[in-house]
Amino acid sequence: MATVNLLPNADVSNSPAWTLSTGSDVYDLLNDDDTGNPASDGSQITATAPGKKCEVQFTDFDNTGVASIDSVQGIVKVGLRNRGQNFAIAMGIGSESGAVPSWNDEVQGDSASVGWMTHTFTARTTSSSGGSAWTDTDLDNLTMSIFLDTLSGGTLRVTYAYFLVTYTEAAVAADNATFFGANF
């Protein structure tokens, strides 16, 4: 199986609003990884109270040479440096234009840490809870909602969000030219 990362490329909404470290686009702050210190990262969204929610859409999936789309998995990189504090963050998979999410929010909790924490959500093998197989159109209209469910204190930071798509490559036809050329 092969994989590809789909990155945020447009905002759908930011309400109730996360605070943006710079600019006016949520997606632009979530589409690049940061391996440094959460407090010094200049590209992030932050919140000091629960209830913040944003939704971003993603780059199109290039299905050239793809036999099947096997799973889609949301991954969010967060930071909370305030000792003794904890949080719960939710990620939902949806489709463009405000449609009802294909998958309801999945919530994960964690405690404060000095560095970034990567939250890897469940790999979804179907595009909806009804069991439909993923299609190229599904992936070309993919959105992610990020919701701060609980926060005991401090500032929660989100620096990176993406979808990991696992797929099976299409079979490649064998080229017999070398074989035949070598034997004649």
QUIVEN-V100136 format. One record per residue. N is the residue number from 0. RES is the residue in one small letter. PHI is phi in whole degrees, -180 to 180 (none if undefined). NEAR is the number of other C-alpha atoms within 10 Angstrom. D_LAST is the distance of its C-alpha to the last C-alpha in whole Angstrom. Layout:
n	res	phi	near	d_last
N	RES	PHI	NEAR	D_LAST
N	RES	PHI	NEAR	D_LAST
This chain:
n	res	phi	near	d_last
0	m	none	9	37
1	a	-111	11	37
2	t	-135	15	41
3	v	-147	13	42
4	n	-98	18	46
5	l	-100	22	48
6	l	-108	21	50
7	p	-60	26	54
8	n	-139	17	54
9	a	-165	17	57
10	d	-88	17	60
11	v	-105	18	62
12	s	-160	16	65
13	n	-151	17	67
14	s	-157	12	70
15	p	-58	12	72
16	a	-73	15	71
17	w	-73	25	69
18	t	-86	16	70
19	l	-95	19	68
20	s	-69	17	67
21	t	-163	13	67
22	g	69	9	66
23	s	-129	11	66
24	d	-114	18	63
25	v	-63	28	62
26	y	-56	23	58
27	d	-67	21	58
28	l	-90	22	60
29	l	-109	23	58
30	n	-100	20	54
31	d	-139	15	54
32	d	-78	15	54
33	d	-130	17	57
34	t	-102	10	57
35	g	-84	10	60
36	n	-83	12	64
37	p	-56	23	65
38	a	-71	15	68
39	s	-104	9	66
40	d	-73	15	63
41	g	-89	13	64
42	s	-129	22	62
43	q	-161	30	63
44	i	-112	23	65
45	t	-135	20	69
46	a	-152	20	71
47	t	-114	16	75
48	a	-148	16	75
49	p	-68	19	73
50	g	100	16	73
51	k	-75	20	70
52	k	-147	20	67
53	c	-131	21	65
54	e	-139	24	62
55	v	-127	27	59
56	q	-103	27	55
57	f	-127	25	52
58	t	-59	18	49
59	d	-69	17	46
60	f	-92	18	44
61	d	-92	11	40
62	n	-90	17	38
63	t	-62	9	35
64	g	77	12	32
65	v	-106	14	35
66	a	-85	12	35
67	s	-155	17	39
68	i	-99	23	42
69	d	-91	19	43
70	s	-163	20	46
71	v	-131	26	48
72	q	-135	17	51
73	g	-82	23	53
74	i	-134	20	54
75	v	-132	20	57
76	k	-106	20	58
77	v	-127	24	62
78	g	-144	25	65
79	l	-143	27	68
80	r	-94	20	70
81	n	-82	16	73
82	r	-51	12	74
83	g	82	12	75
84	q	-97	17	74
85	n	-142	19	72
86	f	-154	21	70
87	a	-136	18	68
88	i	-119	25	65
89	a	-117	20	64
90	m	-130	28	60
91	g	-124	19	60
92	i	-102	25	57
93	g	-141	26	57
94	s	-126	22	56
95	e	-55	19	57
96	s	73	11	60
97	g	72	11	63
98	a	-65	9	61
99	v	-60	11	62
100	p	-55	19	60
101	s	-67	18	57
102	w	-130	18	58
103	n	-65	15	62
104	d	-56	18	63
105	e	-107	16	62
106	v	-104	17	64
107	q	-129	14	64
108	g	-107	13	66
109	d	-163	16	67
110	s	-112	17	69
111	a	-57	20	69
112	s	-150	17	67
113	v	-67	13	67
114	g	-109	15	63
115	w	-69	22	61
116	m	-120	17	60
117	t	-95	14	57
118	h	-104	19	58
119	t	-104	16	55
120	f	-90	19	56
121	t	-58	13	54
122	a	-74	16	51
123	r	-98	19	51
124	t	-91	18	48
125	t	-130	18	50
126	s	-81	23	51
127	s	-155	17	55
128	s	-68	12	57
129	g	-81	9	56
130	g	101	10	53
131	s	-73	10	51
132	a	-66	15	47
133	w	-64	19	47
134	t	-125	15	45
135	d	-60	16	44
136	t	-62	12	47
137	d	-56	18	49
138	l	-70	25	48
139	d	-72	18	48
140	n	-118	16	52
141	l	-72	26	53
142	t	-130	29	56
143	m	-127	26	57
144	s	-103	22	61
145	i	-122	23	63
146	f	-127	23	66
147	l	-85	22	68
148	d	-77	18	70
149	t	-141	17	72
150	l	-154	22	73
151	s	-79	15	76
152	g	168	18	77
153	g	87	18	75
154	t	-119	17	72
155	l	-89	27	69
156	r	-122	25	66
157	v	-125	26	63
158	t	-116	26	60
159	y	-152	24	57
160	a	-145	29	56
161	y	-158	25	52
162	f	-108	26	50
163	l	-96	18	47
164	v	-103	21	45
165	t	-105	19	42
166	y	-144	20	39
167	t	-102	15	36
168	e	-76	16	33
169	a	-69	12	31
170	a	-65	9	28
171	v	-100	7	25
172	a	-65	6	22
173	a	-71	6	19
174	d	-103	8	16
175	n	-89	8	13
176	a	-61	8	11
177	t	-66	8	10
178	f	-61	9	9
179	f	-68	9	6
180	g	-67	8	6
181	a	-78	7	6
182	n	-105	6	4
183	f	-127	5	0
